[in-house]
Amino acid sequence: MRVIEILTVEALIREALPRATDEEVAFLIARCEWRSLHPDNADLLRPFTVRDRAESRVDRIGMLVGCLLTGQRNGWFSSLIHPHVRRPIADAAARV
């Protein structure tokens, strides 16, 4: 397990959710700060490519946040994440 660089997470969030407010990004960063990531899940931190669609970027941010908060790669898709943590990602992704 290694503690992740929070600037990497912030850059991914801002790139995947370009319409997210500063408050939403700060909320997500505060939740992810000082969390560790298992080396098997390090691919979640790789930069986005031009082949990544908007939906896949949002899904990967959800997976990353869920993985950091629960320690499980599928943590975002289970009921372990409180709805008020999910809401900023869903709200920012819904803005067109």
N, C-alpha and C positions, 0 to 999 in steps of 0.2 A: 504494500500500500504506500502511496506517496501523496503528500499534500500537493494540491494543484495550484498553479499560478492563477490567481483570480483575474488578472488582466486578460488571460486567454479566454476564460469563460465570458467575461464582459464583451470582448470583441466578437465572439460567436453569437451572443445574444443580440447585440446591436446589428450584426449582419443578417441574422435570420429574422429578426423582428424590427425592421427599419422604422416602423411607425410607433414603436413602444415609447412611452414617455420616460423621462429621466427617473421619475418616481417608481415606475414599474421595473425598470432596469435595476435601480438601487435596491428595491425589495428583493429581487431574485439574487442579486449579488450578495446581499446580507445573509440570505438563506444558505448560499453555497460556500461562503467564506470559511476557511479552516477545515474544510472537509477533505477527505482523502478518497482516492480513486484506485481501484484495483488495476494492476497492469493489463489484465485481460480486456478492460474497458477503455483503454487509452485511445482507441480509434474514435471515440466520441469527441475527442479534443482536436482531431485533425481539421485543418481549414476546409471551408466549403469550396467546391469547384463549380465551374459553369454548368456541369451536368446535374447538379443538385437543384431540384425544383423547390419552389417556395414551400410546398406542403412537406416535403422531406426534410427541409431545414427546420421547420417548426417541430416536426416529430422528433428530430434529433436533439433539439434543445430540451424538449420534454423528457426524452430518455436520459439526457445528461443530468438534468436537475433531479429526476427521480433516482438515478443511480447514485448521485452524490448524497441525497437525503436518506435513502434507504439502504444503500450498499448493494442493491440488486439491480441488474440491468433492466429488468422489466418492472421496476418499482413504480414508474409513472403510470403504467397500465393497470396496476392493482389498486386496491382501495387504501393503500398506505399513505398516499399524499392527500393532505387536507384540501378541500375545494378552494379555500382562499389562496392557496399557493398555485393552484392551476389557473385561477381566474386571470391574473395578469398576462399569462401567455396566450390564453384563449382570446382575451379582449384585444391584445395587440395584433394577433394574427387575423382577427375579424375586420380590422380597419383596412379600408381599401383606398 
